[in-house]
Amino acid sequence: MIKKMCKSSTPNSHVLNAKNAAESLKVVLRTNPWEGADHFEIIPASTVASLLIDIVICVEQICEAVEDLASLANFVPCQLLHRGTVQPISDSDGSVHIVNVNVGE
């Protein structure tokens, strides 16, 4: 039986890094680095850049939704949980299962 679930703050830093990279990419695209280049070479690169920017926006929205769900489910920050061995309730046959939990933040 799990009594407490924790929410991680790790995705927030990754999303922030991705947002910064997407903003940098937008700046590069606005400066028109392909002036004089063949349009058939530009289209695939600009399409990939645009898709990456859209993916970052979607990932940010997913992280916000997961954070909202974690709050509604009363998850606690990982720092507040005791780190170590979790020993769930025994099965009906009397056997005990021990799970080692390592939080690598």
PyMOL commands that place a pseudoatom at each C-alpha (Angstrom):
pseudoatom trace, name=CA, resn=MET, resi=1, chain=A, elem=C, hetatm=0, pos=[0.000, 0.000, 0.000]
pseudoatom trace, name=CA, resn=ILE, resi=2, chain=A, elem=C, hetatm=0, pos=[1.466, 3.360, -0.991]
pseudoatom trace, name=CA, resn=LYS, resi=3, chain=A, elem=C, hetatm=0, pos=[0.623, 6.075, 1.495]
pseudoatom trace, name=CA, resn=LYS, resi=4, chain=A, elem=C, hetatm=0, pos=[2.371, 9.039, -0.128]
pseudoatom trace, name=CA, resn=MET, resi=5, chain=A, elem=C, hetatm=0, pos=[3.229, 9.885, -3.705]
pseudoatom trace, name=CA, resn=CYS, resi=6, chain=A, elem=C, hetatm=0, pos=[5.727, 12.550, -4.587]
pseudoatom trace, name=CA, resn=LYS, resi=7, chain=A, elem=C, hetatm=0, pos=[5.928, 15.019, -7.415]
pseudoatom trace, name=CA, resn=SER, resi=8, chain=A, elem=C, hetatm=0, pos=[9.270, 15.849, -8.925]
pseudoatom trace, name=CA, resn=SER, resi=9, chain=A, elem=C, hetatm=0, pos=[10.550, 19.326, -9.618]
pseudoatom trace, name=CA, resn=THR, resi=10, chain=A, elem=C, hetatm=0, pos=[13.038, 17.987, -12.192]
pseudoatom trace, name=CA, resn=PRO, resi=11, chain=A, elem=C, hetatm=0, pos=[10.801, 18.433, -15.267]
pseudoatom trace, name=CA, resn=ASN, resi=12, chain=A, elem=C, hetatm=0, pos=[10.512, 22.150, -14.545]
pseudoatom trace, name=CA, resn=SER, resi=13, chain=A, elem=C, hetatm=0, pos=[14.227, 22.731, -15.132]
pseudoatom trace, name=CA, resn=HIS, resi=14, chain=A, elem=C, hetatm=0, pos=[14.179, 20.666, -18.323]
pseudoatom trace, name=CA, resn=VAL, resi=15, chain=A, elem=C, hetatm=0, pos=[11.158, 22.529, -19.645]
pseudoatom trace, name=CA, resn=LEU, resi=16, chain=A, elem=C, hetatm=0, pos=[12.835, 25.838, -18.816]
pseudoatom trace, name=CA, resn=ASN, resi=17, chain=A, elem=C, hetatm=0, pos=[15.956, 24.752, -20.734]
pseudoatom trace, name=CA, resn=ALA, resi=18, chain=A, elem=C, hetatm=0, pos=[13.816, 23.683, -23.702]
pseudoatom trace, name=CA, resn=LYS, resi=19, chain=A, elem=C, hetatm=0, pos=[11.930, 26.999, -23.658]
pseudoatom trace, name=CA, resn=ASN, resi=20, chain=A, elem=C, hetatm=0, pos=[15.214, 28.926, -23.642]
pseudoatom trace, name=CA, resn=ALA, resi=21, chain=A, elem=C, hetatm=0, pos=[16.509, 26.846, -26.558]
pseudoatom trace, name=CA, resn=ALA, resi=22, chain=A, elem=C, hetatm=0, pos=[13.258, 27.418, -28.474]
pseudoatom trace, name=CA, resn=GLU, resi=23, chain=A, elem=C, hetatm=0, pos=[13.518, 31.174, -27.916]
pseudoatom trace, name=CA, resn=SER, resi=24, chain=A, elem=C, hetatm=0, pos=[17.113, 31.121, -29.167]
pseudoatom trace, name=CA, resn=LEU, resi=25, chain=A, elem=C, hetatm=0, pos=[15.975, 29.192, -32.222]
pseudoatom trace, name=CA, resn=LYS, resi=26, chain=A, elem=C, hetatm=0, pos=[13.265, 31.779, -32.886]
pseudoatom trace, name=CA, resn=VAL, resi=27, chain=A, elem=C, hetatm=0, pos=[15.858, 34.557, -32.712]
pseudoatom trace, name=CA, resn=VAL, resi=28, chain=A, elem=C, hetatm=0, pos=[18.071, 32.731, -35.205]
pseudoatom trace, name=CA, resn=LEU, resi=29, chain=A, elem=C, hetatm=0, pos=[15.130, 32.194, -37.560]
pseudoatom trace, name=CA, resn=ARG, resi=30, chain=A, elem=C, hetatm=0, pos=[14.170, 35.886, -37.378]
pseudoatom trace, name=CA, resn=THR, resi=31, chain=A, elem=C, hetatm=0, pos=[17.671, 36.958, -38.406]
pseudoatom trace, name=CA, resn=ASN, resi=32, chain=A, elem=C, hetatm=0, pos=[17.251, 35.118, -41.736]
pseudoatom trace, name=CA, resn=PRO, resi=33, chain=A, elem=C, hetatm=0, pos=[20.522, 33.123, -41.685]
pseudoatom trace, name=CA, resn=TRP, resi=34, chain=A, elem=C, hetatm=0, pos=[19.740, 31.602, -45.095]
pseudoatom trace, name=CA, resn=GLU, resi=35, chain=A, elem=C, hetatm=0, pos=[19.829, 34.745, -47.174]
pseudoatom trace, name=CA, resn=GLY, resi=36, chain=A, elem=C, hetatm=0, pos=[20.701, 33.752, -50.727]
pseudoatom trace, name=CA, resn=ALA, resi=37, chain=A, elem=C, hetatm=0, pos=[20.289, 30.015, -50.047]
pseudoatom trace, name=CA, resn=ASP, resi=38, chain=A, elem=C, hetatm=0, pos=[18.261, 27.657, -52.199]
pseudoatom trace, name=CA, resn=HIS, resi=39, chain=A, elem=C, hetatm=0, pos=[14.624, 27.563, -51.025]
pseudoatom trace, name=CA, resn=PHE, resi=40, chain=A, elem=C, hetatm=0, pos=[14.548, 23.771, -51.289]
pseudoatom trace, name=CA, resn=GLU, resi=41, chain=A, elem=C, hetatm=0, pos=[17.324, 23.608, -48.684]
pseudoatom trace, name=CA, resn=ILE, resi=42, chain=A, elem=C, hetatm=0, pos=[15.613, 26.083, -46.355]
pseudoatom trace, name=CA, resn=ILE, resi=43, chain=A, elem=C, hetatm=0, pos=[12.166, 24.481, -46.216]
pseudoatom trace, name=CA, resn=PRO, resi=44, chain=A, elem=C, hetatm=0, pos=[13.137, 21.213, -44.422]
pseudoatom trace, name=CA, resn=ALA, resi=45, chain=A, elem=C, hetatm=0, pos=[15.307, 23.017, -41.862]
pseudoatom trace, name=CA, resn=SER, resi=46, chain=A, elem=C, hetatm=0, pos=[12.693, 25.657, -41.096]
pseudoatom trace, name=CA, resn=THR, resi=47, chain=A, elem=C, hetatm=0, pos=[9.988, 22.981, -40.865]
pseudoatom trace, name=CA, resn=VAL, resi=48, chain=A, elem=C, hetatm=0, pos=[12.005, 21.018, -38.299]
pseudoatom trace, name=CA, resn=ALA, resi=49, chain=A, elem=C, hetatm=0, pos=[12.700, 24.211, -36.335]
pseudoatom trace, name=CA, resn=SER, resi=50, chain=A, elem=C, hetatm=0, pos=[9.014, 25.098, -36.321]
pseudoatom trace, name=CA, resn=LEU, resi=51, chain=A, elem=C, hetatm=0, pos=[8.033, 21.601, -35.181]
pseudoatom trace, name=CA, resn=LEU, resi=52, chain=A, elem=C, hetatm=0, pos=[10.582, 21.707, -32.354]
pseudoatom trace, name=CA, resn=ILE, resi=53, chain=A, elem=C, hetatm=0, pos=[9.176, 25.020, -31.147]
pseudoatom trace, name=CA, resn=ASP, resi=54, chain=A, elem=C, hetatm=0, pos=[5.645, 23.570, -31.216]
pseudoatom trace, name=CA, resn=ILE, resi=55, chain=A, elem=C, hetatm=0, pos=[6.802, 20.453, -29.336]
pseudoatom trace, name=CA, resn=VAL, resi=56, chain=A, elem=C, hetatm=0, pos=[8.325, 22.582, -26.578]
pseudoatom trace, name=CA, resn=ILE, resi=57, chain=A, elem=C, hetatm=0, pos=[5.008, 24.417, -26.182]
pseudoatom trace, name=CA, resn=CYS, resi=58, chain=A, elem=C, hetatm=0, pos=[3.111, 21.096, -25.968]
pseudoatom trace, name=CA, resn=VAL, resi=59, chain=A, elem=C, hetatm=0, pos=[5.570, 19.620, -23.450]
pseudoatom trace, name=CA, resn=GLU, resi=60, chain=A, elem=C, hetatm=0, pos=[5.208, 22.723, -21.290]
pseudoatom trace, name=CA, resn=GLN, resi=61, chain=A, elem=C, hetatm=0, pos=[1.418, 22.333, -21.326]
pseudoatom trace, name=CA, resn=ILE, resi=62, chain=A, elem=C, hetatm=0, pos=[1.695, 18.623, -20.483]
pseudoatom trace, name=CA, resn=CYS, resi=63, chain=A, elem=C, hetatm=0, pos=[3.993, 19.395, -17.532]
pseudoatom trace, name=CA, resn=GLU, resi=64, chain=A, elem=C, hetatm=0, pos=[1.539, 22.010, -16.254]
pseudoatom trace, name=CA, resn=ALA, resi=65, chain=A, elem=C, hetatm=0, pos=[-1.341, 19.507, -16.522]
pseudoatom trace, name=CA, resn=VAL, resi=66, chain=A, elem=C, hetatm=0, pos=[0.650, 16.815, -14.688]
pseudoatom trace, name=CA, resn=GLU, resi=67, chain=A, elem=C, hetatm=0, pos=[1.536, 19.326, -11.981]
pseudoatom trace, name=CA, resn=ASP, resi=68, chain=A, elem=C, hetatm=0, pos=[-2.147, 20.244, -11.613]
pseudoatom trace, name=CA, resn=LEU, resi=69, chain=A, elem=C, hetatm=0, pos=[-3.106, 16.561, -11.359]
pseudoatom trace, name=CA, resn=ALA, resi=70, chain=A, elem=C, hetatm=0, pos=[-0.355, 15.946, -8.789]
pseudoatom trace, name=CA, resn=SER, resi=71, chain=A, elem=C, hetatm=0, pos=[-1.699, 18.811, -6.701]
pseudoatom trace, name=CA, resn=LEU, resi=72, chain=A, elem=C, hetatm=0, pos=[-5.261, 17.504, -6.953]
pseudoatom trace, name=CA, resn=ALA, resi=73, chain=A, elem=C, hetatm=0, pos=[-4.025, 14.043, -5.929]
pseudoatom trace, name=CA, resn=ASN, resi=74, chain=A, elem=C, hetatm=0, pos=[-2.237, 15.593, -2.923]
pseudoatom trace, name=CA, resn=PHE, resi=75, chain=A, elem=C, hetatm=0, pos=[1.227, 14.508, -4.004]
pseudoatom trace, name=CA, resn=VAL, resi=76, chain=A, elem=C, hetatm=0, pos=[3.917, 15.984, -1.799]
pseudoatom trace, name=CA, resn=PRO, resi=77, chain=A, elem=C, hetatm=0, pos=[7.297, 17.360, -2.913]
pseudoatom trace, name=CA, resn=CYS, resi=78, chain=A, elem=C, hetatm=0, pos=[9.933, 14.599, -3.014]
pseudoatom trace, name=CA, resn=GLN, resi=79, chain=A, elem=C, hetatm=0, pos=[12.148, 16.421, -0.547]
pseudoatom trace, name=CA, resn=LEU, resi=80, chain=A, elem=C, hetatm=0, pos=[9.556, 15.881, 2.187]
pseudoatom trace, name=CA, resn=LEU, resi=81, chain=A, elem=C, hetatm=0, pos=[9.497, 12.110, 1.819]
pseudoatom trace, name=CA, resn=HIS, resi=82, chain=A, elem=C, hetatm=0, pos=[11.793, 9.805, 3.736]
pseudoatom trace, name=CA, resn=ARG, resi=83, chain=A, elem=C, hetatm=0, pos=[14.320, 8.254, 1.377]
pseudoatom trace, name=CA, resn=GLY, resi=84, chain=A, elem=C, hetatm=0, pos=[15.176, 4.627, 1.928]
pseudoatom trace, name=CA, resn=THR, resi=85, chain=A, elem=C, hetatm=0, pos=[13.410, 1.288, 1.984]
pseudoatom trace, name=CA, resn=VAL, resi=86, chain=A, elem=C, hetatm=0, pos=[9.678, 0.946, 1.443]
pseudoatom trace, name=CA, resn=GLN, resi=87, chain=A, elem=C, hetatm=0, pos=[8.086, -2.087, 3.045]
pseudoatom trace, name=CA, resn=PRO, resi=88, chain=A, elem=C, hetatm=0, pos=[4.512, -2.638, 1.818]
pseudoatom trace, name=CA, resn=ILE, resi=89, chain=A, elem=C, hetatm=0, pos=[1.853, -4.665, 3.622]
pseudoatom trace, name=CA, resn=SER, resi=90, chain=A, elem=C, hetatm=0, pos=[2.435, -8.441, 3.447]
pseudoatom trace, name=CA, resn=ASP, resi=91, chain=A, elem=C, hetatm=0, pos=[0.649, -10.574, 0.894]
pseudoatom trace, name=CA, resn=SER, resi=92, chain=A, elem=C, hetatm=0, pos=[-1.982, -13.050, 2.064]
pseudoatom trace, name=CA, resn=ASP, resi=93, chain=A, elem=C, hetatm=0, pos=[0.634, -15.836, 2.083]
pseudoatom trace, name=CA, resn=GLY, resi=94, chain=A, elem=C, hetatm=0, pos=[2.718, -13.930, 4.634]
pseudoatom trace, name=CA, resn=SER, resi=95, chain=A, elem=C, hetatm=0, pos=[5.568, -13.074, 2.290]
pseudoatom trace, name=CA, resn=VAL, resi=96, chain=A, elem=C, hetatm=0, pos=[7.039, -9.587, 2.529]
pseudoatom trace, name=CA, resn=HIS, resi=97, chain=A, elem=C, hetatm=0, pos=[8.305, -7.601, -0.457]
pseudoatom trace, name=CA, resn=ILE, resi=98, chain=A, elem=C, hetatm=0, pos=[10.973, -4.963, 0.048]
pseudoatom trace, name=CA, resn=VAL, resi=99, chain=A, elem=C, hetatm=0, pos=[11.450, -2.259, -2.569]
pseudoatom trace, name=CA, resn=ASN, resi=100, chain=A, elem=C, hetatm=0, pos=[14.506, 0.007, -2.534]
pseudoatom trace, name=CA, resn=VAL, resi=101, chain=A, elem=C, hetatm=0, pos=[13.671, 3.461, -3.786]
pseudoatom trace, name=CA, resn=ASN, resi=102, chain=A, elem=C, hetatm=0, pos=[16.499, 5.640, -5.082]
pseudoatom trace, name=CA, resn=VAL, resi=103, chain=A, elem=C, hetatm=0, pos=[15.573, 9.173, -5.996]
pseudoatom trace, name=CA, resn=GLY, resi=104, chain=A, elem=C, hetatm=0, pos=[18.183, 10.548, -8.386]
pseudoatom trace, name=CA, resn=GLU, resi=105, chain=A, elem=C, hetatm=0, pos=[17.634, 14.281, -8.542]
for i in range(1, 105): cmd.bond("trace and resi %d" % i, "trace and resi %d" % (i + 1))
show_as sticks, trace
zoom trace
